[in-house]
Amino acid sequence: MQTIEFDLNDEYVELNQLLKLVGICDSGGAGKVLVASGGVKVDGKIETRKTCKIRAGQLVTLGDIRIRVQAAG
């Protein structure tokens, strides 16, 4: 399982944008498709809200990829 550490510079990042920023997809639109397919989990639960607010301390998983979101600094 691959783990990606993402440093969050704001209060939150939208889920579809997070997938784009870490390089899982090429655009926010592609991120929306991934989320809509039901393959993305946030803190262990399937998340289908494309613009769900992801905050520091949350864990996003997609297949065998884990994204740990942490506060920058």
C-alpha positions as CSV (number, residue, x, y, z in Angstrom):
1,M,0.0,0.0,0.0
2,Q,1.4,3.4,-1.0
3,T,1.0,6.3,1.5
4,I,1.1,9.9,0.3
5,E,1.6,12.7,2.9
6,F,-0.3,15.9,1.9
7,D,0.5,19.2,3.7
8,L,-2.7,21.3,4.0
9,N,-2.1,25.0,3.8
10,D,-5.7,26.1,4.3
11,E,-8.6,25.0,6.5
12,Y,-9.7,22.3,4.1
13,V,-9.3,21.0,0.5
14,E,-12.2,19.6,-1.6
15,L,-11.9,15.9,-2.1
16,N,-11.8,16.1,-6.0
17,Q,-9.1,18.7,-5.8
18,L,-7.0,16.7,-3.3
19,L,-7.0,13.8,-5.8
20,K,-5.7,16.1,-8.5
21,L,-3.1,17.8,-6.2
22,V,-1.5,14.5,-5.2
23,G,-1.4,13.3,-8.8
24,I,-4.0,10.5,-8.8
25,C,-5.9,12.2,-11.6
26,D,-5.2,14.9,-14.2
27,S,-8.0,17.2,-13.3
28,G,-10.7,18.1,-10.7
29,G,-13.3,16.7,-13.2
30,A,-11.5,13.4,-13.3
31,G,-11.4,13.5,-9.5
32,K,-15.2,14.0,-9.4
33,V,-15.7,10.9,-11.6
34,L,-13.5,8.8,-9.2
35,V,-15.5,10.0,-6.2
36,A,-18.8,9.4,-7.9
37,S,-17.8,5.8,-8.7
38,G,-17.8,5.0,-5.0
39,G,-14.1,4.0,-4.9
40,V,-12.9,6.7,-2.6
41,K,-13.1,6.4,1.2
42,V,-12.6,9.1,3.8
43,D,-11.7,7.8,7.3
44,G,-12.8,4.3,6.3
45,K,-16.3,5.3,4.9
46,I,-17.2,5.5,1.2
47,E,-17.5,9.2,0.3
48,T,-19.6,10.1,-2.8
49,R,-19.7,13.9,-2.2
50,K,-17.3,15.2,-4.8
51,T,-16.5,18.4,-3.0
52,C,-16.4,17.0,0.5
53,K,-14.2,19.2,2.7
54,I,-11.1,17.3,3.7
55,R,-9.3,18.6,6.8
56,A,-6.0,17.9,8.6
57,G,-6.0,14.6,10.3
58,Q,-8.2,12.8,7.8
59,L,-7.2,9.7,5.8
60,V,-8.4,9.3,2.2
61,T,-8.0,5.9,0.5
62,L,-8.4,4.9,-3.1
63,G,-7.6,1.3,-3.9
64,D,-4.1,0.6,-2.5
65,I,-3.3,4.3,-2.1
66,R,-3.6,6.1,1.2
67,I,-3.5,9.9,1.5
68,R,-2.7,11.3,5.0
69,V,-3.8,14.9,5.2
70,Q,-1.7,16.9,7.7
71,A,-1.4,20.6,8.7
72,A,1.5,22.3,7.0
73,G,4.4,23.4,9.2
